[in-house]
Amino acid sequence: MTLTDLKKAAYHGRPIPAGLSETERLQYIAARRIYAGYRSGEIDRTEAEPMLGKVQEYPRLMAVDKRALLRYVFALLCEDAGYGDREALGCSKLVARAMKAAQH
């Protein structure tokens, strides 16, 4: 699956594709949640585009930027889980593990 295919799937809120590495899964989850926020009007394009840029650059981000992105996505997923989104709960656990790893 190409990066373009992944971005399209994330935009449409599709399930996480099989065969992704943990980092790719994390990027997919983050992009999917940011796209969902954009589609719902929760955030606008001026907010979404820089965040999606950070998602794409995630493996090369400085630790402080990784932690900021992860905290943002974690908060959104926890809110979604609070509204009954079962998948958001599982995704938030992956993000929490990444947050813990980014602290070291």
C-alpha angles and dihedrals in degrees: 000000000000125000089253091053091049092050091050092048091048091049091054092048095242121166119273109281118242120251099038121137117241091260091049090048090052091049091048093050092048094047092046092052094046091049089049090053090050094048092049094049092245089124130014131230093266089060098038099051098058091044091051088049089056090049091053092048094042097119090054099041121115113254093254091055092046091053092049092051092046093049090051094050092042092054092050093048092048090052090050090049089051088057090055102267101148095190091054089061092056092044091050089057091057090049091048090054090050090049090053092048091048090058092068 
